[in-house]
Amino acid sequence: MKVRVGTCGWSFDDWVGVYYPYKLKKTDWIRYYARDFRVAEINSTYYRIPPPRMFESLAQRTPPDFEFFVKSHADVTHKRKDAASSMKALSECTQPLRDSEKLKGYVAQFPQNFRWTQGARDYLLKVRDITKEIPLFVEFRHESWWHDDVFGFLREAGLYYVSVDEPKFPGLMVSGMRVSHDVLYARLHGRNADAWWNQSKGDRYDYLYSASELESFGETALNFTEQVNRIYLLLNNCHAGRAVQNARQLREWFVQRTGEAEEITPDDDIFTE
């Protein structure tokens, strides 16, 4: 199947009872998740870079065709002072995923103060050179990155654009799908405008997409099938299992719309309650 749907992370305590069975061990969450999906982002690496044994465990606990995208550390995207050391550490730790051919790319999510300037472009080229053979997917939060010159630059630089869906605010990145290479990669953050800048109003990722909104994403993504080799739609509205609920709905929509289905076989029966 050309389209793969998944979530931005899977290790959330508030998914227990909503998605994971209550008695399921945390170490088995990824195996349970892999019964439904064949792609996931590892987002914990934004906060800390774990030891290689964690990635080795993930490689062992997922099927051969499972795919991971790993988020770069905040040192790379937000502090932007020692990208080389941070990416080198991440590269060394993710070696088990590379050995198993499950690492498909790094995701660098830049903040809104990272804007379309010559300095920013030079920095992206620097980070790209560090990641070497692993594709680098870049997400921007400022609207200055939404014009044709950006995509010309990304194509020439060998950088993969991350499309987003998020609330509409002045200066915030435009929601929509575009590509810079042969992969469409979209991160759907939800549209909780009230809490986006105000934590007192809740979790910004507490949003459940409607069936019509999911259908719109699906139809838009299918418009790219002749341009790309792979389509990834990752749900990041992770609060209380919203992401996994919407991801299941979206995957089922693709099955009904295209007549294609991912061949996913449950690991075994240890997950029954």
Secondary structure, DSSP 8 states (H G I E B T S, - for coil): --EEEEEE----GGGBTTTB-TT--GGGHHHHHTTT-SEEEE-GGGT----HHHHHHHHHTS-TT-EEEEE--HIIIII-S-HHHHHHHHHHHTHHHHHTT-EEEEEEE--TT--SSHHHHHHHHHHHHHHTTS-EEEE--BGGG-SHHHHHHHHHHT-EEEEEE----TTB---B---SSSEEEEEE----HHHHS-GGG--TT-----HHHHHHHHHHHHTTTTT-SEEEEEE---GGGHHHHHHHHHHHHHHHHHS---------STT--
